Amino acid sequence: MYAIIETGGKQVRVGQGDVVRVEKLAAEVGQTVTFDRVLALSREDGQLVVGKPVVAGARAVGKVLAQARGPKILVFKYKSKVNYRRRQGHRQPYTRVQIEQIEA
């Protein structure tokens, strides 16, 4: 059984017991989070239920494992024929979540 959820403007395929990386959530480590925007749901018998736009009554429940930041990405700015060069770094925050159950 798996579900396709939407969080942080992205779609993620999750199954029970999966550990996924999603955009930063406002939750502490150890807290339980609920994803209500389930776009599609595969049941135990193999039937696929697609929502319009979400599946009514379906949700995925997970536990927050960590709040962390991704690897540093360097951003360069450059303009030719001018002494203009800039370098800037960025680390995107994310949340690691373990999916505990999918409710239909």
N, C-alpha and C positions, 0 to 999 in steps of 0.2 A: 504494500500500500504506500502510495506516495502522493504528494500534493505540490502544486505550483503556487507559491505565495508571492505577494508583492510587498516589498518593504524598501523604503528609501529610494523609491523611483525605479527599482530594479526588480526583476523576476528571478526567483530562486526555486529550484526543484529540491524538495526535502523529503526525506523518509524518516521513519521512526529510528532514533539512535544516531542520526547523522549529526555531524558537527559542521556548521556553516558559518561563513564570515559575511556579515551584513553591515550596512552603514550604521554609524554610531547610534545607539539607542539610549534613552535617558533611564537607565536601570543600573542598579548596583550588582556586583558580582554575587551570584547565589540566588538572585531574585528570579521569579518566574515571569516570562513575557508571553503574551498571546498575540498571534498573528491572525486577524479576522479577515483580511483580504485574501481569500483563497480563490484563485482564478480557475483552477482545474483540480480534480480529485480522482485518483484511481482507486477503486474499491478492491476488496479482497478477491472478489470473483473475476477481476480483470475488466470490469465495466468502467469506462471513462466518463466522468460527469464534468461538463464544461459550463462555467457560469456565464451569466449575462448581466453585468460583467463579473460578478462574483457568485460563488456557490452559496446558496442560502443555508445558514446554520452551520457551516463548516468552519473549523478553525484549527490552527496548529499551536501547540503549547510547547514552550522550550524553556531551558534554564540557562542563564547567562554564565559563561565560564570565564570570560576575560574582557576587559576593555583595553585596547592596545592601539598602536599606530603602525601603519604600513611602512615599507622602505622609503627612504628619501628619494624624491624625484627632483632632478635639477632642471630648472627652467632658465634658458639663455635668451637674452634679448640682444640684438645686434643690428646696427644700421651701417650700411657701407659708406665709405668715403667720409665718415664723421668719426671722431674718437668717442663712440658710444657703445659701451659693452657693459651689460649687467648680468649678474648671476644670482639666482634666487632658488631656495630649496623649499620643498613642501612634503609633509608627511600626513597622509589621510588617516583620520581616526576610524576605527572599526570596532565591532563587537563580535566576539565568538559566542555562538549559541548552540547548545545541544538540544535537538528536537526530542522531546520526551513522548509525546503522543499526538496523533492526528485524529480529530473528532469530526465525524460526518453529520 
